[in-house]
Amino acid sequence: MTRGAALLVALGLLAVPTQCFQGIGGLNLPQGALESPLSRCWFVCPAVGTTRCATPPASTLVRGRQMAARGVSALQMKGEVKIRDRVTVHYEGRLDSGELVDSSRERGKPFTFTVGLAETLIGFEQLTLGMKVGEARQGRVEAEQAYGARREDLVVLVSEESVPGVKMVVGAEISLPNGVVAPVTDVSPDGSFTIDMNHKLAGQAISYDIEVLDIAAPKTKSSSGSSLLPLSPERLDKDIARLSAESKKCLLMHATEPAFKGKTANGYEWDTKERGIYSVALGGLPVFTSRDKFDHDTGMMSFTAPIDPDHIIIRIDT
């Protein structure tokens, strides 16, 4: 991490991403479990090799529902790509100028993702829905469903005093903790400098050429016997309604709550020593136990292992 990026983290301007766990939807709690704290936001780190955890994306269930609200049915015919399928594709993406921005074929490695789990762009997922193995499709993804609109609040002025001994020049690049490389766009006579934290493709539409190579149906029951089926709309509405405004921000809008101040959805402090089962706030799927909880010196709940690997999704939050 560069010194400039470290400063931004200290100021709370950046989330520090590492490998994180996200619980997936289900219903059954183990019989006889202790009262289960329901997670407001999961900040869950492996025990070794990380510095801090950032918030995961919206849950499978909410993401699937959002896509359905846009007119996408989750009940396509068997053999077609649908929400929660594990899909393998080859693809090529180009800007309106014709510039190639990404190609799995050039890399010689197909891309595999689970539809609805925020593992790729929303617009990219929507293009694959309804496709069959061997089918090819072309489509345009607007900026809002790609890397988002350009945001001027992500253009940040950093003072020279914040990074003593470091002289910046226009065109220099700072690698930020969230994986974005922010270029220095301006240097003032007083030594302060401006960095642009927007994704390099922010504000631009991308046209994709996609070929589906394989479709794998999702598991419906975990290795420990819990249901992995999506919640009904009625159950989802009920669970969302009982969440606080802060919990909704974390679970539904990718927000990150402040370190050392977080609480579970039912009121347990982030550093609670209470024994019990930690469950997903939407649906109650058990994901962690108190015996695997440890202090990672991050001000966020940390665990060494899940109850069942089928109950979590490991993502790099970028």
SEDOFI-433714 format. One record per residue (C-alpha): x, y, z; residue number from 0. Coordinates in Angstrom, 1 decimal, padded with zeros to 4 digits. Example, Ala and Ser with C-alpha at 12.3 -4.5 7.8 and 13.67 -1.06 7.14 Angstrom:
BEGIN
NODE  xx  yy  zz  n
NODE  012.3  -004.5  007.8  0 $
NODE  013.7  -001.1  007.1  1 $
***
This chain:
BEGIN
NODE  xx  yy  zz  n
NODE  000.0  000.0  000.0  0 $
NODE  001.3  003.5  -000.8  1 $
NODE  001.6  006.1  001.9  2 $
NODE  -001.1  008.2  000.1  3 $
NODE  -003.5  005.3  000.1  4 $
NODE  -002.8  004.6  003.7  5 $
NODE  -003.8  008.1  004.5  6 $
NODE  -007.1  007.8  002.7  7 $
NODE  -007.8  004.6  004.6  8 $
NODE  -007.1  006.4  007.9  9 $
NODE  -009.5  009.2  006.9  10 $
NODE  -012.2  006.6  006.2  11 $
NODE  -012.4  007.4  002.5  12 $
NODE  -011.6  003.9  001.3  13 $
NODE  -012.8  000.4  002.3  14 $
NODE  -009.9  -002.0  002.8  15 $
NODE  -010.8  -005.1  000.8  16 $
NODE  -009.6  -008.6  001.6  17 $
NODE  -011.0  -012.1  001.1  18 $
NODE  -014.5  -012.1  002.7  19 $
NODE  -017.3  -014.5  003.4  20 $
NODE  -020.9  -013.9  002.4  21 $
NODE  -023.7  -016.1  003.7  22 $
NODE  -026.2  -017.4  001.2  23 $
NODE  -029.9  -017.9  001.5  24 $
NODE  -031.5  -020.7  003.4  25 $
NODE  -034.0  -021.5  006.2  26 $
NODE  -033.1  -024.3  008.6  27 $
NODE  -031.3  -023.6  011.9  28 $
NODE  -029.7  -026.6  013.7  29 $
NODE  -032.0  -027.9  016.4  30 $
NODE  -031.0  -026.7  019.9  31 $
NODE  -028.8  -023.8  018.7  32 $
NODE  -028.3  -020.9  021.0  33 $
NODE  -030.0  -017.6  020.4  34 $
NODE  -028.5  -016.6  017.0  35 $
NODE  -027.1  -013.1  016.6  36 $
NODE  -028.2  -012.0  013.1  37 $
NODE  -025.5  -010.4  011.1  38 $
NODE  -025.9  -006.7  010.2  39 $
NODE  -022.9  -006.9  007.9  40 $
NODE  -020.4  -009.7  007.7  41 $
NODE  -016.8  -008.7  008.1  42 $
NODE  -015.2  -012.1  008.2  43 $
NODE  -011.5  -012.7  007.6  44 $
NODE  -009.4  -015.8  007.3  45 $
NODE  -006.9  -016.0  010.2  46 $
NODE  -003.7  -015.4  008.2  47 $
NODE  -002.6  -013.1  005.5  48 $
NODE  -005.1  -010.2  005.6  49 $
NODE  -005.3  -006.8  007.1  50 $
NODE  -009.0  -006.0  007.3  51 $
NODE  -012.3  -007.0  005.8  52 $
NODE  -014.6  -005.0  003.7  53 $
NODE  -018.3  -005.5  003.3  54 $
NODE  -019.6  -008.2  000.9  55 $
NODE  -022.1  -007.5  -001.8  56 $
NODE  -025.9  -007.8  -001.5  57 $
NODE  -027.2  -011.3  -000.7  58 $
NODE  -028.1  -013.9  -003.3  59 $
NODE  -031.7  -013.5  -002.5  60 $
NODE  -031.9  -009.8  -002.7  61 $
NODE  -029.8  -009.7  -005.9  62 $
NODE  -032.1  -012.3  -007.5  63 $
NODE  -035.1  -010.3  -006.6  64 $
NODE  -033.7  -007.1  -007.9  65 $
NODE  -033.1  -008.8  -011.3  66 $
NODE  -036.6  -010.2  -011.3  67 $
NODE  -038.0  -006.7  -010.6  68 $
NODE  -036.4  -005.7  -013.8  69 $
NODE  -038.5  -008.2  -015.7  70 $
NODE  -036.1  -011.1  -015.6  71 $
NODE  -037.8  -014.4  -014.7  72 $
NODE  -036.0  -016.9  -012.5  73 $
NODE  -038.0  -019.8  -013.9  74 $
NODE  -036.5  -020.3  -017.4  75 $
NODE  -036.8  -023.7  -019.0  76 $
NODE  -034.3  -026.4  -017.9  77 $
NODE  -031.1  -026.1  -019.8  78 $
NODE  -031.2  -022.3  -019.9  79 $
NODE  -029.1  -020.0  -017.7  80 $
NODE  -031.1  -018.8  -014.7  81 $
NODE  -030.4  -017.1  -011.4  82 $
NODE  -028.0  -019.1  -009.1  83 $
NODE  -026.7  -021.3  -011.9  84 $
NODE  -022.9  -021.7  -012.2  85 $
NODE  -022.1  -020.6  -015.7  86 $
NODE  -018.9  -020.9  -017.8  87 $
NODE  -018.5  -018.5  -020.8  88 $
NODE  -016.1  -017.1  -023.2  89 $
NODE  -016.5  -013.4  -023.9  90 $
NODE  -015.1  -010.3  -025.5  91 $
NODE  -015.9  -006.7  -024.4  92 $
NODE  -015.4  -003.5  -026.4  93 $
NODE  -016.1  000.2  -025.9  94 $
NODE  -018.2  002.2  -028.4  95 $
NODE  -014.9  003.2  -030.0  96 $
NODE  -014.2  -000.4  -030.8  97 $
NODE  -011.4  -000.6  -028.3  98 $
NODE  -011.0  -004.1  -026.8  99 $
NODE  -011.2  -003.9  -023.0  100 $
NODE  -011.3  -007.6  -022.0  101 $
NODE  -011.3  -011.0  -023.7  102 $
NODE  -011.4  -014.4  -022.0  103 $
NODE  -010.3  -015.9  -025.4  104 $
NODE  -007.2  -013.8  -025.5  105 $
NODE  -006.3  -015.0  -022.0  106 $
NODE  -007.0  -018.6  -023.1  107 $
NODE  -009.2  -019.2  -020.0  108 $
NODE  -013.0  -019.2  -019.8  109 $
NODE  -014.8  -017.2  -017.1  110 $
NODE  -017.0  -019.0  -014.6  111 $
NODE  -019.4  -017.1  -012.3  112 $
NODE  -022.7  -017.7  -010.3  113 $
NODE  -025.6  -015.7  -011.7  114 $
NODE  -027.0  -013.3  -009.0  115 $
NODE  -024.1  -013.3  -006.6  116 $
NODE  -022.4  -010.0  -007.8  117 $
NODE  -019.4  -011.9  -009.1  118 $
NODE  -019.5  -009.9  -012.4  119 $
NODE  -021.4  -006.9  -013.8  120 $
NODE  -025.2  -006.9  -013.5  121 $
NODE  -025.6  -006.1  -017.1  122 $
NODE  -023.3  -009.0  -018.1  123 $
NODE  -025.3  -011.4  -016.0  124 $
NODE  -028.6  -010.2  -017.6  125 $
NODE  -027.2  -010.9  -021.1  126 $
NODE  -026.5  -014.5  -020.2  127 $
NODE  -030.0  -015.2  -018.7  128 $
NODE  -031.9  -017.6  -020.9  129 $
NODE  -028.9  -018.7  -022.9  130 $
NODE  -028.1  -022.4  -023.6  131 $
NODE  -024.9  -024.3  -023.9  132 $
NODE  -023.3  -023.5  -027.2  133 $
NODE  -025.3  -020.4  -027.8  134 $
NODE  -023.7  -017.1  -028.6  135 $
NODE  -025.2  -013.6  -027.9  136 $
NODE  -024.2  -010.0  -028.4  137 $
NODE  -025.4  -007.2  -026.3  138 $
NODE  -024.6  -003.7  -025.0  139 $
NODE  -024.3  -003.0  -021.2  140 $
NODE  -024.9  000.6  -020.3  141 $
NODE  -022.5  002.3  -017.8  142 $
NODE  -025.1  002.1  -015.0  143 $
NODE  -025.0  -001.7  -015.2  144 $
NODE  -021.3  -001.9  -015.9  145 $
NODE  -018.8  000.2  -013.9  146 $
NODE  -021.2  002.9  -013.0  147 $
NODE  -021.4  006.6  -013.7  148 $
NODE  -018.4  008.7  -013.2  149 $
NODE  -018.4  010.3  -009.7  150 $
NODE  -016.7  013.6  -009.0  151 $
NODE  -016.6  012.9  -005.3  152 $
NODE  -014.0  010.2  -006.1  153 $
NODE  -011.6  012.8  -007.3  154 $
NODE  -009.7  013.6  -004.1  155 $
NODE  -007.2  016.3  -003.2  156 $
NODE  -004.4  015.0  -001.0  157 $
NODE  -002.1  017.4  000.8  158 $
NODE  001.7  017.2  000.6  159 $
NODE  001.9  017.0  004.4  160 $
NODE  -000.1  013.8  004.4  161 $
NODE  002.7  012.0  002.6  162 $
NODE  006.0  013.6  003.7  163 $
NODE  009.0  012.8  001.6  164 $
NODE  007.0  011.7  -001.4  165 $
NODE  007.0  013.9  -004.5  166 $
NODE  004.1  013.2  -006.9  167 $
NODE  004.0  013.9  -010.6  168 $
NODE  001.0  013.9  -013.0  169 $
NODE  000.6  010.4  -014.4  170 $
NODE  001.9  008.6  -011.4  171 $
NODE  -000.3  005.8  -010.2  172 $
NODE  -001.3  004.8  -006.6  173 $
NODE  -002.6  001.3  -006.0  174 $
NODE  -005.5  001.5  -003.7  175 $
NODE  -006.6  -001.2  -001.2  176 $
NODE  -009.8  -001.9  -003.2  177 $
NODE  -007.7  -003.0  -006.2  178 $
NODE  -008.3  000.3  -008.2  179 $
NODE  -005.2  002.0  -009.6  180 $
NODE  -005.8  005.7  -009.1  181 $
NODE  -003.8  008.1  -011.4  182 $
NODE  -002.4  011.4  -010.2  183 $
NODE  -004.3  013.9  -012.4  184 $
NODE  -002.9  017.2  -011.0  185 $
NODE  -000.1  018.5  -008.9  186 $
NODE  -000.3  022.0  -007.3  187 $
NODE  002.6  024.4  -006.6  188 $
NODE  002.2  023.8  -002.9  189 $
NODE  002.8  020.0  -003.4  190 $
NODE  -000.7  018.9  -002.9  191 $
NODE  -002.0  016.5  -005.6  192 $
NODE  -005.3  015.1  -007.0  193 $
NODE  -006.0  011.5  -007.5  194 $
NODE  -009.0  010.0  -009.5  195 $
NODE  -010.5  006.9  -007.8  196 $
NODE  -013.1  006.3  -010.4  197 $
NODE  -012.8  003.0  -012.3  198 $
NODE  -011.0  003.6  -015.6  199 $
NODE  -014.2  002.4  -017.4  200 $
NODE  -016.6  004.4  -015.3  201 $
NODE  -019.2  006.2  -017.4  202 $
NODE  -018.7  004.0  -020.4  203 $
NODE  -021.0  001.4  -022.0  204 $
NODE  -019.5  -001.9  -023.1  205 $
NODE  -020.6  -004.2  -025.9  206 $
NODE  -020.1  -007.9  -025.2  207 $
NODE  -019.9  -011.0  -027.4  208 $
NODE  -020.7  -014.0  -025.1  209 $
NODE  -020.7  -017.8  -025.7  210 $
NODE  -022.0  -020.2  -023.1  211 $
NODE  -019.7  -023.2  -022.6  212 $
NODE  -021.4  -024.9  -019.6  213 $
NODE  -024.3  -024.5  -017.1  214 $
NODE  -024.3  -026.1  -013.7  215 $
NODE  -027.4  -026.1  -011.5  216 $
NODE  -027.0  -024.8  -007.9  217 $
NODE  -027.1  -027.1  -004.9  218 $
NODE  -030.5  -027.1  -003.0  219 $
NODE  -029.2  -028.6  000.2  220 $
NODE  -025.8  -028.0  002.0  221 $
NODE  -023.5  -030.7  003.2  222 $
NODE  -024.8  -030.2  006.7  223 $
NODE  -028.4  -030.5  005.6  224 $
NODE  -029.6  -026.9  005.5  225 $
NODE  -031.8  -025.7  002.7  226 $
NODE  -030.1  -023.5  000.1  227 $
NODE  -033.3  -022.7  -001.7  228 $
NODE  -034.1  -019.0  -002.2  229 $
NODE  -036.5  -017.4  000.2  230 $
NODE  -040.0  -016.7  -000.8  231 $
NODE  -040.8  -013.0  -001.6  232 $
NODE  -043.0  -013.0  001.5  233 $
NODE  -040.3  -014.2  003.8  234 $
NODE  -037.8  -011.9  002.3  235 $
NODE  -040.1  -008.9  002.8  236 $
NODE  -040.6  -009.9  006.4  237 $
NODE  -036.9  -010.2  007.1  238 $
NODE  -036.1  -006.9  005.4  239 $
NODE  -038.8  -005.1  007.3  240 $
NODE  -037.3  -005.9  010.7  241 $
NODE  -033.9  -004.6  009.8  242 $
NODE  -032.6  -001.2  011.0  243 $
NODE  -031.8  001.5  008.5  244 $
NODE  -028.0  000.8  009.0  245 $
NODE  -028.5  -003.0  008.5  246 $
NODE  -030.4  -002.3  005.3  247 $
NODE  -027.6  -000.2  004.0  248 $
NODE  -025.0  -002.9  004.7  249 $
NODE  -027.0  -005.9  003.4  250 $
NODE  -028.8  -004.2  000.4  251 $
NODE  -026.6  -001.3  -000.7  252 $
NODE  -023.0  -002.6  -000.1  253 $
NODE  -022.3  -000.1  002.7  254 $
NODE  -019.6  -000.6  005.2  255 $
NODE  -020.2  000.3  008.9  256 $
NODE  -017.5  002.0  010.9  257 $
NODE  -014.9  -000.1  012.6  258 $
NODE  -015.3  -000.7  016.3  259 $
NODE  -018.9  000.5  016.2  260 $
NODE  -020.8  -002.4  014.4  261 $
NODE  -023.6  -004.4  015.9  262 $
NODE  -025.5  -007.5  014.7  263 $
NODE  -029.0  -007.0  013.4  264 $
NODE  -030.3  -008.0  016.8  265 $
NODE  -028.1  -005.8  018.9  266 $
NODE  -024.9  -007.7  019.8  267 $
NODE  -021.7  -005.5  019.7  268 $
NODE  -019.0  -006.4  017.2  269 $
NODE  -016.7  -007.6  020.1  270 $
NODE  -019.4  -009.6  022.0  271 $
NODE  -018.1  -012.7  023.9  272 $
NODE  -021.5  -014.3  024.0  273 $
NODE  -021.6  -017.9  022.9  274 $
NODE  -023.9  -018.9  020.0  275 $
NODE  -024.5  -019.2  016.3  276 $
NODE  -024.1  -016.4  013.9  277 $
NODE  -026.7  -016.5  011.1  278 $
NODE  -027.5  -014.5  008.0  279 $
NODE  -030.0  -011.7  008.8  280 $
NODE  -032.1  -012.7  005.7  281 $
NODE  -033.3  -016.2  006.1  282 $
NODE  -031.4  -017.3  009.2  283 $
NODE  -028.8  -019.7  007.5  284 $
NODE  -026.2  -020.5  010.2  285 $
NODE  -022.7  -019.4  009.0  286 $
NODE  -020.4  -019.1  012.0  287 $
NODE  -020.1  -020.1  015.6  288 $
NODE  -018.6  -018.2  018.5  289 $
NODE  -015.9  -020.8  019.1  290 $
NODE  -014.4  -019.7  015.7  291 $
NODE  -014.6  -016.0  016.5  292 $
NODE  -011.4  -014.2  017.2  293 $
NODE  -010.0  -010.6  017.6  294 $
NODE  -008.3  -009.7  014.3  295 $
NODE  -007.6  -006.2  015.6  296 $
NODE  -009.8  -004.6  012.9  297 $
NODE  -012.8  -003.6  014.9  298 $
NODE  -014.9  -006.0  012.9  299 $
NODE  -016.2  -009.5  013.5  300 $
NODE  -013.7  -012.1  012.4  301 $
NODE  -013.9  -015.9  012.2  302 $
NODE  -011.4  -018.6  011.2  303 $
NODE  -013.9  -021.0  009.5  304 $
NODE  -017.5  -021.3  008.5  305 $
NODE  -020.0  -023.9  009.9  306 $
NODE  -020.3  -025.3  006.4  307 $
NODE  -018.4  -024.2  003.3  308 $
NODE  -021.7  -024.5  001.4  309 $
NODE  -023.2  -021.7  003.5  310 $
NODE  -020.7  -019.0  002.3  311 $
NODE  -019.3  -017.5  -000.8  312 $
NODE  -015.7  -016.4  -000.9  313 $
NODE  -015.2  -013.2  -002.9  314 $
NODE  -012.5  -010.7  -003.4  315 $
NODE  -014.3  -007.4  -002.9  316 $
NODE  -013.0  -004.9  -005.5  317 $
***
